[in-house]
Amino acid sequence: MSVIAEHAPDVKITIVDINAARIEAWKSDNLPIYEPGLKDVVEKVRGKNLFFSTDVEGAIREADIVFVAVNTPTKTFGQGAGMASDLQYWEKTARNILAVSDRSKIIVEKSTLPVRTAEAMASILNSNDKGIHFEILSNPEFLAEGTAIRDLEEPDRVLIGSAQTPEGLAACREVVDLYARWVPREKILTTNLWSSELTKLTSNAFLAQRISSINSISALCEKTGADVSEVAKVMGQDQRIGPHFLKASVGFGGSCFRKDVLNLAYLCEHYGLHEVACYWKSVVDMNEWQEKRFVLRMLENMFNTIASKRIAVFGFAFKADTGDTRESPAYYVVKELLAERAHPVITDPKAIPEAKKDLADVLDQVEFTEDPYEAAKGAHAIALCTEWKDFKALNWKKIYEGMEKPAFVFDGRNLLDAGKLKRLGFQVFQIGK
Ligand SMILES: NC(=O)c1ccc[n+]([C@@H]2O[C@H](COP(=O)([O-])OP(=O)(O)OC[C@H]3O[C@@H](n4cnc5c(N)ncnc54)[C@H](O)[C@@H]3O)[C@@H](O)[C@H]2O)c1
């Protein structure tokens, strides 16, 4: 929304949230999320045409277009628990929009939603006796955390799905015009509603699948003496395959991949496509196995016991350049280390506050520090879980000197120069090598 505000100075945008603390943070110097470049954009437009408020009803009443970006986590209860999307926040929002609106509006789905959700929303919203009409559009968000501003400023594509009726197409044109202020027209793609909803789920599923595919090959590389980085590099030069998302690692994280792939599998099951559901579910199973394998490898190489050993966990964010820890492989690694009664010490440049919240139930068994040297001091091993560039640039000689010997590095992101570390005396284990 701040990027839209930047490019559409004549459009007034009000961001509302029921979480008052978050809104306060958005109004302050200390934004609630870390994202490179975001602060600059927000500061440029805040108070001019971008406003933050907890007055959800007031902002809905005032708006011509309502973008809904509420959370759609995996359902934890009842039918579809563990796989389906929990749509309660979306439905509450739709009912709220209906209750307070006194004129027709365009409603834009920004959240990632199961295919045909717009239909359910339309039936809730348009079952009104106020004589007003709501046109539902789907405009899924393809940004990646860590590169969000760049992805929004120069998107590969913007997708807008609408009903193929005169009203639907007219609403679609309004939102196309909004993006066209800075996105070249040929990159703004329009489809029917269901294609748009399904495209977002399948895009995430394909990305996650690439990671699981290369991770499955990493296990085979470790057995055979092949090097997964070499294999991936050569494969990636095939234009039909391409180089992106072919990096083997401890596993993928983030709030979207797991939930969207499971949601896709659930949808397939719902439509009686059991084999298709199993195919996609295996992408998530492979990820869980890869995380498990990482800790098992640590255990096996550290003489089958890590009980009471200090283990430095380098990185807790689910990837570099974000403070977001949702579904982070590091969380799983820490929990497994605790199950083995090891003593994890977590270091991360941006994610320590979130890590403390995630590990609130085991705070007495874990240490946190922003200083990686401090974390590694007296440790038997380092488990590198996030590819922060800062870790590469550390003084590894100094780190080695402070550690128990033999000093182990388990590089879950293949970030470090293994040859250099080995020359310093470390025992180094990378993924797929
Ligand atoms: N995070 C990403 O990188 C990303 C990328 C693309 C798409 N998405 C999708 O966007 C959606 C939101 O993701 P997120 O990561 O921003 O989630 P989030 O949980 O960080 O934010 C959702 C916000 O919605 C607010 N909210 C919930 N119910 C509300 C209501 N009734 N009225 C007003 N506000 C309400 C919550 O308080 C919360 O602040 C999800 O569907 C996700 O799949 C996320």
Ligand as a Chemical Component Dictionary entry (heavy atoms), coordinates in Angstrom:
data_LIG
# 
_chem_comp.id                   LIG 
_chem_comp.type                 NON-POLYMER 
_chem_comp.pdbx_formal_charge   0 
_chem_comp.three_letter_code    LIG 
# 
loop_
_chem_comp_atom.comp_id 
_chem_comp_atom.atom_id 
_chem_comp_atom.alt_atom_id 
_chem_comp_atom.type_symbol 
_chem_comp_atom.charge 
_chem_comp_atom.model_Cartn_x 
_chem_comp_atom.model_Cartn_y 
_chem_comp_atom.model_Cartn_z 
_chem_comp_atom.pdbx_ordinal 
LIG N1  N1  N 0  3.993   -12.362 4.068  1  
LIG C1  C1  C 0  4.157   -12.509 2.767  2  
LIG O1  O1  O 0  5.279   -12.518 2.250  3  
LIG C2  C2  C 0  2.984   -12.673 1.859  4  
LIG C3  C3  C 0  3.179   -12.619 0.472  5  
LIG C4  C4  C 0  2.094   -12.771 -0.371 6  
LIG C5  C5  C 0  0.840   -13.015 0.172  7  
LIG N2  N2  N 1  0.670   -13.077 1.510  8  
LIG C6  C6  C 0  -0.669  -13.335 2.033  9  
LIG O2  O2  O 0  -1.170  -12.155 2.636  10 
LIG C7  C7  C 0  -2.006  -12.482 3.739  11 
LIG C8  C8  C 0  -1.517  -11.769 4.998  12 
LIG O3  O3  O 0  -0.184  -12.204 5.282  13 
LIG P1  P1  P 0  0.733   -11.462 6.341  14 
LIG O4  O4  O 0  2.044   -12.151 6.305  15 
LIG O5  O5  O -1 0.675   -9.980  6.118  16 
LIG O6  O6  O 0  -0.077  -11.830 7.687  17 
LIG P2  P2  P 0  -0.036  -11.114 9.108  18 
LIG O7  O7  O 0  -0.652  -12.092 10.063 19 
LIG O8  O8  O 0  1.313   -10.562 9.370  20 
LIG O9  O9  O 0  -1.015  -9.842  8.969  21 
LIG C9  C9  C 0  -2.408  -9.926  8.919  22 
LIG C10 C10 C 0  -2.993  -8.746  9.694  23 
LIG O10 O10 O 0  -4.423  -8.755  9.539  24 
LIG C11 C11 C 0  -4.985  -8.234  10.735 25 
LIG N3  N3  N 0  -6.397  -8.587  10.837 26 
LIG C12 C12 C 0  -6.934  -9.813  11.080 27 
LIG N4  N4  N 0  -8.282  -9.740  11.086 28 
LIG C13 C13 C 0  -8.608  -8.453  10.830 29 
LIG C14 C14 C 0  -9.850  -7.761  10.713 30 
LIG N5  N5  N 0  -11.017 -8.406  10.839 31 
LIG N6  N6  N 0  -9.828  -6.417  10.458 32 
LIG C15 C15 C 0  -8.633  -5.771  10.321 33 
LIG N7  N7  N 0  -7.429  -6.384  10.414 34 
LIG C16 C16 C 0  -7.419  -7.707  10.678 35 
LIG C17 C17 C 0  -4.120  -8.853  11.821 36 
LIG O11 O11 O 0  -4.238  -8.149  13.036 37 
LIG C18 C18 C 0  -2.720  -8.783  11.188 38 
LIG O12 O12 O 0  -2.038  -7.601  11.577 39 
LIG C19 C19 C 0  -1.997  -14.007 3.838  40 
LIG O13 O13 O 0  -3.105  -14.511 3.157  41 
LIG C20 C20 C 0  -0.722  -14.383 3.115  42 
LIG O14 O14 O 0  -0.797  -15.678 2.567  43 
LIG C21 C21 C 0  1.711   -12.881 2.372  44 
# 
loop_
_chem_comp_bond.comp_id 
_chem_comp_bond.atom_id_1 
_chem_comp_bond.atom_id_2 
_chem_comp_bond.value_order 
_chem_comp_bond.pdbx_ordinal 
LIG N1  C1  SING 1  
LIG C1  O1  DOUB 2  
LIG C1  C2  SING 3  
LIG C2  C3  SING 4  
LIG C2  C21 DOUB 5  
LIG C3  C4  DOUB 6  
LIG C4  C5  SING 7  
LIG C5  N2  DOUB 8  
LIG N2  C6  SING 9  
LIG N2  C21 SING 10 
LIG C6  O2  SING 11 
LIG C6  C20 SING 12 
LIG O2  C7  SING 13 
LIG C7  C8  SING 14 
LIG C7  C19 SING 15 
LIG C8  O3  SING 16 
LIG O3  P1  SING 17 
LIG P1  O4  DOUB 18 
LIG P1  O5  SING 19 
LIG P1  O6  SING 20 
LIG O6  P2  SING 21 
LIG P2  O7  DOUB 22 
LIG P2  O8  SING 23 
LIG P2  O9  SING 24 
LIG O9  C9  SING 25 
LIG C9  C10 SING 26 
LIG C10 O10 SING 27 
LIG C10 C18 SING 28 
LIG O10 C11 SING 29 
LIG C11 N3  SING 30 
LIG C11 C17 SING 31 
LIG N3  C12 SING 32 
LIG N3  C16 SING 33 
LIG C12 N4  DOUB 34 
LIG N4  C13 SING 35 
LIG C13 C14 SING 36 
LIG C13 C16 DOUB 37 
LIG C14 N5  SING 38 
LIG C14 N6  DOUB 39 
LIG N6  C15 SING 40 
LIG C15 N7  DOUB 41 
LIG N7  C16 SING 42 
LIG C17 O11 SING 43 
LIG C17 C18 SING 44 
LIG C18 O12 SING 45 
LIG C19 O13 SING 46 
LIG C19 C20 SING 47 
LIG C20 O14 SING 48 
# 
